[in-house]
């Protein structure tokens, strides 16, 4: 993993996520060099400086994008709006919930991403999924096909602190599209718009909102409802298998980063906070799960597990895991695989130093993990009789 900050894993992780999303190396380098001293003050203490540095670069790009758009250069403008969105979300997701400027940054990200979609003529359609009287915002990346037949579709769910725009930036949707498969990337309860704009918090029973996604997909004429799958990364490695175990309309499942017993892991983190994915970690966890106090959350935590659930999963399953994942122990990947006794085709893929992608969700080399997952999905769907796919 690219590590600008020797004493700050959290900032290094976030920097690598920004690069995965399409951040420009020169711009990211300039940002990180300005933050070298602030990083030494710790994850929490330096986050205002972190916010200001990433937002300053985003603000500059917006100015340049507006100039491009005014000159009629819409594709150049789109590229700059896209990178600005990346830098705004990188800044925003690292802040305390009480930090008021994060609201401006998040809205700026949404605005820039919408301009990136429109001006760049992206294969990326905004979808709103009805759920509990509100909506789950999602992005649909359509399959590239040589016929007009409906395409299989993968519902993709986020982790603890991700957003649909981050997943889109990973290019998993575009790689699946090349193979003839559509992707629905969802801000499920607890993340992105669902949490920030609609107050929808995470629940243990992921199948509830996953089923709402399937309901929408089944009504679309461009989607092959007989060949739907589910994938999730990080904490989504809990949500996706849980959804597939109980929502039987999913025909396959991918955990991009195993997460067998996330609740148990939180007890470890409480005792030794050395692997937090974001600053202000416990405040963020309480917000995501809709809990008032740490004691309330710890009472909920034992339920956030796939123990007693994995044997209910009856579809092909792929689990990928970085060999040097510093957030989720390898033992959880092995337990998740071993408990999936009723999956007709299960695989645990370790990403080693030779493969690249040894860190959490293979963030140090997401391209290799992404391509492996896209190929596995395409081949699993071909085995199930889906037509018009290629690898």
Secondary structure as the mmCIF struct_conf table of DSSP 4:
data_model
#
loop_
_struct_conf.conf_type_id
_struct_conf.id
_struct_conf.beg_label_comp_id
_struct_conf.beg_label_asym_id
_struct_conf.beg_label_seq_id
_struct_conf.end_label_comp_id
_struct_conf.end_label_asym_id
_struct_conf.end_label_seq_id
BEND BEND1 UNK A 4 UNK A 4
TURN_TY1_P TURN_TY1_P1 UNK A 6 UNK A 7
HELX_RH_AL_P HELX_RH_AL_P1 UNK A 9 UNK A 20
TURN_TY1_P TURN_TY1_P2 UNK A 21 UNK A 22
HELX_RH_AL_P HELX_RH_AL_P2 UNK A 25 UNK A 34
TURN_TY1_P TURN_TY1_P3 UNK A 35 UNK A 35
HELX_RH_AL_P HELX_RH_AL_P3 UNK A 36 UNK A 39
TURN_TY1_P TURN_TY1_P4 UNK A 40 UNK A 41
TURN_TY1_P TURN_TY1_P5 UNK A 43 UNK A 46
HELX_RH_AL_P HELX_RH_AL_P4 UNK A 47 UNK A 70
TURN_TY1_P TURN_TY1_P6 UNK A 71 UNK A 72
HELX_RH_AL_P HELX_RH_AL_P5 UNK A 74 UNK A 92
TURN_TY1_P TURN_TY1_P7 UNK A 93 UNK A 94
BEND BEND2 UNK A 95 UNK A 95
TURN_TY1_P TURN_TY1_P8 UNK A 97 UNK A 98
TURN_TY1_P TURN_TY1_P9 UNK A 100 UNK A 100
HELX_RH_AL_P HELX_RH_AL_P6 UNK A 101 UNK A 120
TURN_TY1_P TURN_TY1_P10 UNK A 121 UNK A 121
BEND BEND3 UNK A 123 UNK A 123
STRN STRN1 UNK A 125 UNK A 131
TURN_TY1_P TURN_TY1_P11 UNK A 132 UNK A 133
STRN STRN2 UNK A 134 UNK A 141
BEND BEND4 UNK A 146 UNK A 147
BEND BEND5 UNK A 149 UNK A 149
STRN STRN3 UNK A 151 UNK A 157
BEND BEND6 UNK A 160 UNK A 161
HELX_RH_AL_P HELX_RH_AL_P7 UNK A 164 UNK A 169
TURN_TY1_P TURN_TY1_P12 UNK A 170 UNK A 171
HELX_RH_AL_P HELX_RH_AL_P8 UNK A 172 UNK A 178
TURN_TY1_P TURN_TY1_P13 UNK A 179 UNK A 180
STRN STRN4 UNK A 182 UNK A 186
TURN_TY1_P TURN_TY1_P14 UNK A 189 UNK A 190
BEND BEND7 UNK A 191 UNK A 191
HELX_RH_AL_P HELX_RH_AL_P9 UNK A 192 UNK A 196
TURN_TY1_P TURN_TY1_P15 UNK A 197 UNK A 198
HELX_LH_PP_P HELX_LH_PP_P1 UNK A 200 UNK A 202
BEND BEND8 UNK A 204 UNK A 204
TURN_TY1_P TURN_TY1_P16 UNK A 206 UNK A 206
HELX_RH_AL_P HELX_RH_AL_P10 UNK A 207 UNK A 218
TURN_TY1_P TURN_TY1_P17 UNK A 219 UNK A 219
TURN_TY1_P TURN_TY1_P18 UNK A 221 UNK A 222
STRN STRN5 UNK A 223 UNK A 233
TURN_TY1_P TURN_TY1_P19 UNK A 234 UNK A 235
HELX_RH_AL_P HELX_RH_AL_P11 UNK A 236 UNK A 246
TURN_TY1_P TURN_TY1_P20 UNK A 248 UNK A 249
STRN STRN6 UNK A 250 UNK A 256
BEND BEND9 UNK A 257 UNK A 257
BEND BEND10 UNK A 260 UNK A 260
HELX_RH_AL_P HELX_RH_AL_P12 UNK A 262 UNK A 271
BEND BEND11 UNK A 274 UNK A 274
BEND BEND12 UNK A 277 UNK A 280
HELX_RH_AL_P HELX_RH_AL_P13 UNK A 281 UNK A 289
TURN_TY1_P TURN_TY1_P21 UNK A 290 UNK A 290
BEND BEND13 UNK A 292 UNK A 293
HELX_RH_AL_P HELX_RH_AL_P14 UNK A 294 UNK A 301
TURN_TY1_P TURN_TY1_P22 UNK A 302 UNK A 303
BEND BEND14 UNK A 304 UNK A 304
TURN_TY1_P TURN_TY1_P23 UNK A 307 UNK A 309
HELX_RH_3T_P HELX_RH_3T_P1 UNK A 310 UNK A 312
BEND BEND15 UNK A 315 UNK A 315
STRN STRN7 UNK A 316 UNK A 322
TURN_TY1_P TURN_TY1_P24 UNK A 323 UNK A 324
BEND BEND16 UNK A 326 UNK A 328
HELX_RH_AL_P HELX_RH_AL_P15 UNK A 330 UNK A 339
TURN_TY1_P TURN_TY1_P25 UNK A 341 UNK A 342
BEND BEND17 UNK A 344 UNK A 345
STRN STRN8 UNK A 346 UNK A 351
TURN_TY1_P TURN_TY1_P26 UNK A 353 UNK A 355
BEND BEND18 UNK A 356 UNK A 356
BEND BEND19 UNK A 359 UNK A 359
HELX_RH_3T_P HELX_RH_3T_P2 UNK A 360 UNK A 365
HELX_RH_AL_P HELX_RH_AL_P16 UNK A 366 UNK A 383
TURN_TY1_P TURN_TY1_P27 UNK A 384 UNK A 385
BEND BEND20 UNK A 388 UNK A 388
#
